[in-house]
Each structure stands twice: as structure tokens, then as C-alpha cells.
Amino acid sequence: MVMTVYNSFLAKTSRAKHFFWLAAVLTLAACVPAPPKHDGQYSDSYGQEVLSAGFTLISDRYIEPISLHELAISGMSGLRSLDSQLEVVDSGNGARLSYANRPIGTINLPTSESPEAWTAVTVRAIALARTASPAVGRADAEAIFKAVFDGIVEPLDGFTRYAGTQRAKEHRALRDGFGGIGVSIRMEDDSALILSVNESGPAAEAKILADDRMTHVDGESIAGWTQRQLVEHLRGKIGAKVQFTIRRPEQSLPLEFTITRAHIVPVTVTSRRDDDVAIIRIVGFNRETARKVAKAIKSQLNEPGRPLNGIILDLRSNPGGLLDQAVELADSFLDSGDIISTFGRHPRSLQRFVATVGDLSGGLPLVILVNGNSASASEVVTAALQDQARAIVVGSNSFGKGTVQTVLQLPNNGEITLTWSRLVTPSGYRLHKLGILPSICTRADGQVVAADHLLAQMKSETRALTEQFSRWRATGNRDSSDRESLRELCPSDSGSPDTDIAIAKNLLANPTLYKELIRIGTINLAGR
């Protein structure tokens, strides 16, 4: 999942958070006109409108200076995904197009970096290709836009990508929610298995249960439907009703339900109690994540007769998501200090996020679990709390995804997810291609170390760990040749759930060792 950006102010929370001009990680809706209604067919004017928006936004906001010449040629060449007999040859001043080894035209190329000029030549190339190639001529607008934009973004970094209208709609649903009934469901042959029920959704209120099987929707059998068909029928306008039939294992007769769709945000947070420790699992960062974590903490703290001695934040295999949620979550455990800074080419990509007073946990000891698949927003939370001496990190080297992507909406309702800034931790090192070094590494020569042995070992290795942290942070906000070798200090791994949890619990039960590891992970941030 990617960090996305939006052009808005953070809402003021109940803890009197600062207002930030958020330039990293919610949806940044580009300043484009409302998408016109099209019949799905491509036209030169439609191509001009959509491609112009794309070229302009990339030219203005991409993290590094780019050549529109290179991107446009790559975009024209992307049409080969529709018909491999098309060829585009860049001669410097012109682009020569051929089909089945026969010339079909030459286009003079601009000498400037004007987005409008490069849009015009790309639209001209598409027109020539549509005339010569039956496959391109038959292709609808979305197929052509996908082929060209996939080509345009190909020379850029691997995190910049294009999503067409349907895929972009799905991405927005994951970030912002959608009209639905609040179930996780999987299509299986002639029925669909309900995997889980959102506790705050309308399905839970109607007493739908996990392991129920859905057989009909709005009176129609779903036998033979695809997963997408099922999802499209269950989702819809908020406030609209959907009718379906359920087969429940312990009941002989089917059950009929009519449910009013509500705004559903996918569940990213679950929590449980293990003795005197709260374990909070976070699988992603959407618009509800920070609020759900705060709710879980308050619920655990308020359990009568069951005091908490510590909290484990499980961020293993969390691919990230919305930066504002990562910032708010880190702030939930901090009273002051930097959380993260971002740096890019666009002026609005230069941001510094600072914590405000109010630790929701009351300063309870905190352990964070990460692994090689913990990335992006999960690394923001982990680095902030580690650098500010608020948490001990257990696991293996995180992914090292330290760039921020802005999501730019195009006139066709597609999206470009565009890299526009880099993340720098409070201690001053760049996350990208480095990641986070755990205080306790659960890897040694590729083998998971037993919890009791590892804890005993750490007591005798505090000096080595201090030196490792010094080397890690000395990389700073720059690319350096030692980043790859530093990652070998604790090679990325998918982790061992039982071992990681056992180590975290032992740490929380050992205040002396906990304080020592917190001390080692602390640096002097005065004056930063």
C-alpha cells in the first residue's frame, strides 16, 4: 500500500493538536475540473485534457527534475502494450512512428519543457497509432490512457504509478471508506463466505455473523459471480438498501436481510489483552487508524481491576498508508519533539511535524514490533517513537520505504501516485533504502533466537548496540554507500510471531533492561 497526500488542513483533535498544512500522505486532489461525462470512447480533445493534467502535475511535483522529452517518448512507446507491431524511435528532434515495419509518420518534438507542448505531440502520436493499428483503433479511452501513462511513469522511481478509473475508485475506498454493509467476504463457487463483520457496521447491527454464507443479492443468485461482481453489488450509495439471503450452518432455513448501506472504513486495528499487556495490531493506515488505536488504549486502560503494565504495537507486515494518521498515532504517545520531516523539490513538500502535549497511555512502557515488510507510515511511527526514546523496537530491519507519494486525481477520475518528498527521522537520518534498526534483533545468522537467550545476550552487548545506532544515524539525509552494509546488521525477515511477542512481554516485565535499552536508543536531540 502507498503514502498518499492531500491538500487540506488537519482537523483539530480533542487533544488540541496543532494545525498542519498537510503535505504528505492523504489524497491530494489535483486542481482539475470535475470529470466530464464520456461514453468511454477516446477522442483527441479528451486525450488532450487528461494527458495535459498528467504532464503538468508530474512536471510540477515530482521529487527530482525530470525530462518531459523522455517521459513523452516513453508514453508513446507504451502504446506497444496494445499492439506490439507499433514502434516509436526518438531521433532527438523528432519521433518516427512505424507499424509492422512501415513508416506511419514523423512528429516534430518541442525544444522546451512545456507540458502543453508535450501533450500535443503525444496526442498526435496516439492519433497516428489509432489510424495504423486496428487494436489501438478499437481500444477505449481507459485502455489508451493506461498504456500511455504506464509508459510515462516507467522512467520514474518504482513507487510512481498510474491507476485507471476503476482501480483508482478501489484505492479511494481503501483510504476514505465507501458505502457498504461492513463485512469481509470471499466468493466461493455458488455462495460467498463472510469472513468477518465490522463491529460498527450495519451488518453487525443486523446480527450477521462470521461463517454465514451469502447466496442471493437483491433476489438474484450469486452462483458464478466473480469477487468484483459481488463487491460491486454490496457496495453502493450511503443510505440505499441492499437485500440478500444468508445460509447459516446451524439453521435449516435461509435468512433474509435488508440492510441500509452506511459509510464503511476498512478495519486496520485490533487489540487484545495478554495478562497485563495490551497488544494492538495495526495492519495499515487509513483515515480511522489513529482514532481506533486511541479507542483501544482507552478501553484497555479503563478495564476495572486489570491495570496495564505496558503496550505492544504490532506493526509487522504493515505496508503503510496515510501519513497524517502515522503522525497522529506517534503523537498519541509523545508530549513534545519532532515526529518526522519531509523534503522534496516542490515548496509544499518541505514539512516538519511536531508532537503536542498529551500521552494517551500515561507514559506506559511501549514496545514496537517490525519486520522486513513494515514500511512507509509504519516506519514513520516506529522511527519517531524510537528516536524520542519512547519505545523499544523488536524484530528485524524494516523495509526502508522512505519516500512520500501524493495521489493526483486526473480528469478521467484516474490517479497518478507520484513520489514528491523524502522522509527524515527526528535524529536526522533518511529512511529510504535504510529502514529502522531494532534495539533487539530477532535474527542472528538467519536464525530466530530464543527469547530468553536473546535477552541475556543483550545485557552484555549494550556498547555494540550503541555503536550500531551511531553508525545508523550518521548516514544523515544523503545517499551513502554504507546503507546496504548497515542493513546487514539485522537482516530483514518476516518474523516469528511467538518469539517477537515473547521478547516484548519479557522486556515489559523487566524494567531495568527496558530502561537500559531506552537509554541506548536515545540521542541528544537538543537544538534540532
C-alpha positions in Angstrom: 0.0 0.0 0.0 1.5 3.6 -0.7 1.9 7.1 1.4 -0.6 9.4 -0.2 -1.1 13.2 0.1 -3.9 15.6 0.3 -4.3 19.4 0.1 -6.1 20.2 3.3 -5.6 21.2 6.9 -5.5 18.6 9.7 -8.7 18.7 11.8 -8.1 19.9 15.3 -8.4 16.9 17.6 -9.7 16.6 21.2 -6.1 16.8 22.4 -5.6 20.3 20.8 -3.2 19.2 18.1 -1.5 21.8 16.0 -3.0 22.6 12.7 -0.7 21.5 9.9 -0.7 22.2 6.2 -0.6 18.5 5.4 1.8 17.9 2.5 2.3 14.2 2.9 0.0 11.3 2.8 -3.7 11.9 2.3 -5.3 12.2 -1.1 -4.1 15.4 -2.8 -6.9 16.1 -5.3 -5.2 18.0 -8.1 -6.8 21.2 -9.2 -8.5 19.8 -12.3 -12.1 20.4 -13.5 -14.8 18.0 -12.5 -14.6 15.0 -14.8 -16.9 15.4 -17.8 -19.2 12.6 -18.7 -17.8 10.5 -21.5 -19.1 7.4 -23.3 -15.8 5.6 -22.8 -14.6 6.4 -26.3 -11.3 8.1 -26.9 -11.1 11.4 -28.7 -8.3 13.9 -29.3 -9.9 16.5 -27.1 -10.4 14.0 -24.2 -6.8 12.9 -24.6 -5.6 16.5 -24.6 -7.5 17.2 -21.4 -6.3 14.1 -19.4 -2.7 14.0 -20.6 -2.2 17.7 -20.1 -3.2 17.3 -16.5 -0.8 14.4 -16.1 2.2 16.1 -17.7 1.6 19.3 -15.8 1.3 17.6 -12.4 4.4 15.4 -12.9 6.5 18.3 -14.2 5.5 20.5 -11.2 5.6 18.0 -8.3 7.9 15.0 -9.0 10.7 14.8 -6.4 13.5 15.2 -8.9 13.8 17.4 -12.0 12.6 15.4 -15.0 12.7 15.5 -18.8 9.3 15.7 -20.4 11.0 14.6 -23.6 12.0 11.3 -22.0 8.6 10.8 -20.4 6.6 11.6 -23.6 8.7 9.2 -25.8 8.2 6.5 -23.1 4.5 7.3 -23.0 4.1 7.0 -26.8 6.1 3.7 -26.7 3.6 2.5 -24.1 1.1 2.0 -26.9 3.0 -1.1 -27.8 1.2 -2.8 -24.9 -1.9 -2.6 -27.1 -0.1 -3.6 -30.3 3.4 -4.9 -30.4 3.8 -4.0 -34.1 3.9 -0.3 -33.2 7.4 1.2 -33.0 8.4 4.7 -31.8 12.0 5.9 -32.5 13.4 9.0 -30.9 15.7 10.8 -33.2 16.2 13.8 -30.9 14.3 16.4 -32.9 11.5 14.1 -34.0 9.7 10.9 -33.1 9.3 8.4 -36.0 6.4 6.1 -35.8 6.0 2.8 -37.7 3.6 -0.1 -37.8 4.6 -3.6 -39.0 7.9 -2.0 -40.1 6.1 0.5 -42.3 6.5 4.3 -41.5 3.3 6.0 -40.5 4.6 9.4 -39.6 7.2 11.7 -38.0 6.3 14.2 -35.3 8.5 17.2 -34.6 9.4 17.4 -30.9 9.4 20.5 -28.8 12.7 22.0 -27.5 11.0 23.3 -24.3 9.8 21.6 -21.2 6.2 22.9 -21.7 3.6 20.3 -20.6 1.2 21.6 -23.1 3.7 21.2 -26.0 4.5 17.6 -25.0 0.8 16.8 -24.5 0.1 17.9 -28.1 2.8 15.7 -29.6 1.7 12.7 -27.5 -1.9 13.2 -28.6 -0.7 13.4 -32.2 1.2 10.1 -31.8 -1.9 8.4 -30.4 -3.9 9.6 -33.4 -1.3 8.1 -35.8 -1.3 4.9 -33.9 -5.1 4.6 -33.9 -5.1 5.1 -37.7 -2.5 2.5 -38.4 -3.2 -0.2 -35.7 -6.6 -1.9 -35.6 -6.0 -2.9 -31.9 -5.3 0.7 -30.9 -8.2 2.0 -33.0 -10.6 -0.3 -31.2 -9.2 0.5 -27.7 -11.4 2.6 -25.5 -10.2 5.7 -23.7 -9.3 3.9 -20.5 -7.1 1.3 -22.3 -5.3 4.1 -24.2 -4.7 6.2 -21.0 -3.4 3.2 -19.1 -1.0 2.3 -21.9 0.3 5.8 -22.3 0.5 6.7 -18.6 2.2 3.4 -17.7 4.8 4.4 -20.3 5.1 7.9 -19.0 5.8 6.8 -15.4 8.1 3.9 -16.3 11.3 6.0 -16.3 10.5 7.4 -12.8 11.0 5.7 -9.5 9.2 2.4 -8.8 6.6 4.0 -6.4 5.2 6.3 -9.0 2.3 4.7 -10.9 -1.0 5.2 -12.7 -4.3 3.8 -11.7 -7.3 3.9 -14.2 -10.8 4.9 -13.2 -11.9 1.6 -11.7 -8.6 0.9 -9.8 -8.5 4.5 -8.5 -12.0 4.1 -7.2 -11.0 1.0 -5.3 -7.9 2.8 -3.9 -10.1 5.7 -2.7 -12.4 3.2 -1.0 -9.5 1.8 1.0 -8.3 5.2 2.0 -11.5 7.0 2.7 -14.2 4.4 3.0 -17.3 3.5 0.9 -21.0 2.8 1.1 -21.4 -0.8 2.2 -22.7 -3.2 4.9 -19.4 -3.8 6.8 -18.3 -7.3 6.1 -15.2 -9.0 4.7 -16.4 -11.6 2.2 -14.9 -14.1 -0.2 -16.7 -15.6 -3.2 -16.6 -19.4 -3.3 -18.4 -21.3 -6.1 -22.1 -20.9 -5.7 -22.0 -18.8 -2.5 -19.9 -16.3 -0.6 -18.3 -16.9 2.8 -18.5 -14.0 5.3 -15.0 -13.9 6.9 -15.5 -11.1 9.4 -18.0 -8.5 10.4 -17.1 -4.8 11.1 -18.3 -4.3 14.7 -19.5 -0.8 14.0 -21.2 -1.5 10.6 -24.8 -2.1 9.7 -24.2 -5.9 9.2 -23.2 -6.3 12.8 -26.3 -4.3 13.9 -28.4 -6.8 11.8 -26.7 -9.8 13.6 -24.8 -11.0 10.5 -22.2 -13.5 11.7 -18.8 -14.7 10.5 -19.1 -18.0 8.7 -22.6 -17.1 7.4 -22.9 -17.8 3.7 -24.5 -15.4 1.3 -26.4 -17.0 -1.6 -28.5 -14.2 -3.2 -28.3 -10.4 -3.5 -31.4 -8.4 -4.4 -33.2 -11.6 -5.2 -30.5 -12.8 -7.7 -28.4 -15.9 -7.2 -24.7 -15.1 -6.9 -23.6 -18.5 -8.2 -20.9 -17.9 -10.8 -20.3 -14.3 -9.8 -16.7 -13.0 -9.5 -15.4 -11.4 -6.4 -15.6 -8.0 -8.1 -19.2 -8.5 -9.1 -20.1 -9.4 -5.5 -18.3 -6.4 -4.1 -19.9 -4.0 -6.6 -23.4 -5.2 -5.7 -22.8 -5.0 -2.0 -21.3 -1.5 -2.2 -23.4 1.5 -3.2 -24.8 4.8 -2.2 -24.8 5.5 1.5 -28.4 5.3 2.7 -29.5 2.9 -0.1 -30.8 -0.5 0.8 -29.5 -3.9 -0.2 -31.3 -7.2 0.2 -29.6 -10.5 0.5 -30.1 -14.1 1.6 -27.9 -15.9 4.2 -27.4 -19.6 4.9 -26.3 -20.2 8.5 -24.7 -23.5 9.4 -26.9 -24.3 12.4 -30.2 -23.3 10.8 -32.1 -25.3 8.2 -33.9 -22.4 6.6 -32.3 -19.4 4.8 -32.4 -16.0 6.4 -33.5 -12.8 4.6 -31.9 -9.5 5.4 -32.5 -5.9 4.2 -29.7 -3.6 5.3 -29.2 0.2 4.7 -25.7 0.9 3.5 -23.5 3.1 5.7 -20.1 4.7 5.4 -17.6 1.9 5.9 -13.9 2.4 6.6 -11.9 -0.9 6.4 -10.7 -2.2 9.8 -7.0 -1.7 10.4 -6.8 -2.0 14.1 -7.4 -4.9 16.5 -6.5 -5.2 20.2 -6.3 -7.9 22.8 -5.1 -8.3 26.4 -2.4 -10.8 27.3 -2.1 -10.8 31.1 -1.1 -7.2 32.0 0.0 -6.2 28.5 -2.2 -4.7 25.7 -1.3 -5.9 22.2 -2.5 -3.6 19.5 -2.2 -4.9 15.9 -2.2 -2.4 13.1 -2.3 -3.7 9.5 -2.5 -0.4 7.6 -3.1 3.3 8.0 -6.4 4.7 6.7 -8.5 7.7 7.9 -9.7 5.8 11.0 -6.5 4.2 12.2 -5.3 6.7 14.8 -8.7 7.1 16.3 -9.2 3.3 16.6 -5.8 3.0 18.3 -6.7 5.7 20.8 -10.1 4.0 21.4 -8.3 0.7 22.1 -5.8 2.3 24.5 -8.6 3.9 26.5 -10.6 0.7 26.6 -7.6 -1.3 27.9 -6.8 1.4 30.5 -10.4 1.5 31.7 -10.8 -2.2 32.4 -11.7 -2.4 36.0 -9.3 -4.4 38.2 -6.9 -5.0 35.4 -4.1 -2.4 35.4 -1.8 -2.3 32.4 2.0 -2.6 32.7 2.8 -1.9 29.1 1.7 -1.8 25.4 2.9 -3.7 22.4 2.3 -2.1 19.0 2.4 -4.8 16.4 3.4 -3.2 13.0 4.8 -6.3 11.4 4.0 -6.5 7.7 2.2 -3.2 7.9 2.8 -1.6 4.4 1.8 1.9 5.5 -0.9 4.3 4.3 -1.8 7.8 5.3 0.9 10.0 6.8 -1.4 12.2 8.8 -2.6 9.0 10.6 1.0 8.0 11.3 1.8 11.4 12.7 -1.3 11.4 14.9 -0.6 7.9 16.1 3.0 8.8 17.1 1.7 12.0 18.7 -0.6 9.9 20.9 2.5 8.6 22.8 4.5 11.8 22.8 4.4 15.1 24.7 6.9 17.1 22.6 9.6 16.8 19.9 9.8 16.1 16.2 7.8 13.3 14.7 9.0 13.4 11.0 10.2 15.8 8.4 9.7 15.7 4.6 11.9 17.2 1.9 11.3 17.4 -1.8 11.5 19.8 -4.9 8.1 21.4 -4.5 7.9 24.1 -1.8 4.9 22.5 -0.2 6.8 19.2 0.2 9.1 20.8 2.9 7.3 19.9 6.1 8.1 19.4 9.8 5.7 17.6 12.0 5.9 18.2 15.8 4.3 16.4 18.7 1.9 18.2 21.1 1.3 17.6 24.8 -0.7 14.6 25.8 0.4 10.9 26.0 -2.8 8.9 25.9 -1.1 5.9 27.6 0.1 8.0 30.5 3.7 7.0 29.8 3.3 3.3 29.9 6.3 1.3 28.6 5.9 0.7 24.9 7.4 -2.0 22.6 7.0 -1.9 18.8 7.3 -5.0 16.6 8.5 -4.6 13.0 9.8 -6.9 10.2 11.1 -6.6 6.7 7.6 -5.9 5.4 6.9 -3.0 7.8 7.1 0.1 5.5 6.2 3.7 4.9 3.7 5.1 7.6 4.6 2.2 10.0 8.2 3.2 9.7 7.3 6.9 10.5 5.6 5.8 13.8 8.5 3.5 14.7 11.3 5.9 14.0 9.6 8.8 15.8 9.0 6.8 19.0 12.4 5.2 18.9 14.3 8.4 18.3 12.3 10.2 21.0 13.2 7.4 23.5 9.6 6.5 23.8 9.6 2.9 22.6 11.9 -0.1 22.2 11.8 -1.7 18.7 11.9 -5.5 18.4 12.2 -7.6 15.2 14.3 -7.2 12.0 15.3 -4.3 9.8 12.2 -2.7 8.3 11.6 -2.3 4.6 13.1 1.2 4.1 10.3 2.9 2.1 11.1 6.5 3.0 9.5 8.4 0.2 6.1 10.2 0.2 3.7 9.9 -2.6 1.0 12.4 -3.5 -2.2 11.0 -5.1 -3.2 13.3 -8.0 -6.6 12.9 -9.5 -7.0 13.3 -13.2 -10.0 14.5 -15.3 -10.9 10.9 -16.1 -11.1 10.1 -12.4 -7.9 8.0 -12.7 -5.0 8.8 -10.4 -1.3 9.2 -10.6 0.5 8.2 -7.4 3.6 10.5 -7.6 6.7 10.5 -5.4 7.3 14.0 -4.2 9.3 14.0 -1.0 11.6 12.0 1.3 11.2 11.2 5.0 13.8 12.2 7.5 13.6 11.0 11.1 13.9 13.2 14.2 17.5 12.1 14.7 18.3 13.2 11.1 18.7 10.1 9.0 16.8 9.4 5.8 14.6 6.3 6.0 14.7 5.4 2.3 16.7 2.3 1.5 17.8 2.1 5.1 14.8 1.5 7.3 14.8 1.1 11.1 17.3 -0.8 13.2 15.6 -2.7 16.0 17.0 -2.4 19.5 16.5 -6.2 19.8 17.1 -8.1 16.6 15.3 -11.4 16.4 17.7 -12.6 13.7 21.2 -14.0 14.0 22.9 -15.6 11.0 19.5 -16.1 9.5 18.1 -17.9 12.5 15.5 -16.7 15.0 16.9 -16.5 18.5 15.1 -17.8 21.5 13.6 -15.0 23.7 15.4 -15.9 27.0 18.8 -16.4 25.3 18.5 -13.1 23.4 17.5 -11.0 26.5 20.5 -12.4 28.4 22.7 -11.7 25.4 21.5 -8.1 25.1 22.6 -7.3 28.7 26.3 -7.8 27.6 26.1 -6.0 24.3 25.0 -2.5 25.1 28.2 -1.0 23.9 28.0 -2.7 20.5 24.4 -1.6 20.1 25.2 2.0 21.0 27.9 2.0 18.2 25.4 0.5 15.7 22.9 3.2 16.4 25.6 5.8 16.0 26.6 4.5 12.6 22.9 4.2 11.5 22.1 7.8 12.3 25.3 9.1 10.9 24.0 8.3 7.4 22.0 11.5 7.6 19.9 13.0 4.8 22.0 11.7 2.0 22.7 8.7 -0.1 25.7 6.7 1.1 27.4 3.5 0.1 27.3 2.1 3.6 23.5 1.8 3.7 23.4 -1.7 2.3 26.1 -2.9 4.7 24.2 -1.3 7.6 21.1 -3.2 6.7 23.0 -6.5 7.3 23.3 -5.6 11.0 19.8 -7.1 11.3 18.7 -8.6 8.0 15.0 -8.1 7.1 12.8 -11.1 7.8 9.1 -11.8 8.0 9.5 -12.5 11.8 8.4 -15.1 14.3 5.1 -14.1 16.0 5.6 -16.2 19.1 9.2 -15.2 19.6 8.7 -11.5 18.9 5.7 -11.3 21.3 7.6 -13.3 24.0 10.6 -10.9 23.8 8.3 -7.9 24.0 6.5 -9.2 27.0 9.7 -10.1 28.8 11.0 -6.6 28.1 7.9 -5.1 29.6 8.3 -7.3 32.7 11.9 -6.3 33.1 12.0 -2.6 34.0 15.8 -2.5 34.4 16.5 -3.9 30.9 13.8 -1.8 29.4 15.3 1.4 30.8 18.8 0.4 29.6 17.6 -0.2 26.1 15.6 3.0 26.0 18.8 4.8 27.1 20.8 3.3 24.3 18.2 4.2 21.8 18.3 7.9 22.9 20.4 10.6 21.4 20.7 14.3 22.2 18.1 16.0 20.0 18.6 19.4 21.6 18.8 22.2 19.1 17.4 20.1 16.2 
